[in-house]
Amino acid sequence: MRDSMRLRYSMTDGPELRCPHCGDWLPITVEFWEVHRSEWHMCRACKRERSRLYALLRGRDAEYRTARADYSRRYRAWLKATAPEYLAAYERERKKRNREAQRERDARDKEAAA
């Protein structure tokens, strides 16, 4: 049975809170918790992991991917019609993101092959 206590005081780190999801004891700071929103049900690391997994699952959904592609096309058309001077910057940013993602995939593939 897990320890039901969630709050303790550490002599080095001060007050600590145990995350119910990962079980780690973490200092009560903005680095580990959403202090400004008073969210104590999950540490930041668990929230990031949950968001990452949700995004992966969502990306496998063909209907979602189609909707995202439609949204991107509509946004680009709107940008071209209303602010064409920003279109070049939009394309630069999009290509930069794609290059960075491709570098990460290449590094991951190279590491897996080794």
Phi, psi and omega in degrees: 000137180285150176295128183280349180287133180247346184236135176213167179244122178258137181294332182269317185258352183084210182293137179232152179233140179268129177284126181292341182274309183262340178083003180281144173270123184230142177299149180276085178223167180292343178293326185248339185228157174276072186296317183294340179257359182055044177256113185243006185278348183199135179287167182298320180297318179293323178295317178298316180297317179297317179295319180297314180295320179297318180295321177297315179295318180296323180293340178277347182278116183298322180296319179295315180298319178297317179296319179296319179296318177298317179299316180297318178297316179296319180295316180297318178296318178297316180297318180296323182282322187262326182216070184299338180292340179268353184297320180296318178295320178300315180294320178300314180297318180297315179294323178297315178299318180295319178297315180297318179295320179293321177299319178296318179296318179298316179296319179295319179293320180294320179293321181291326181286334183284000000 
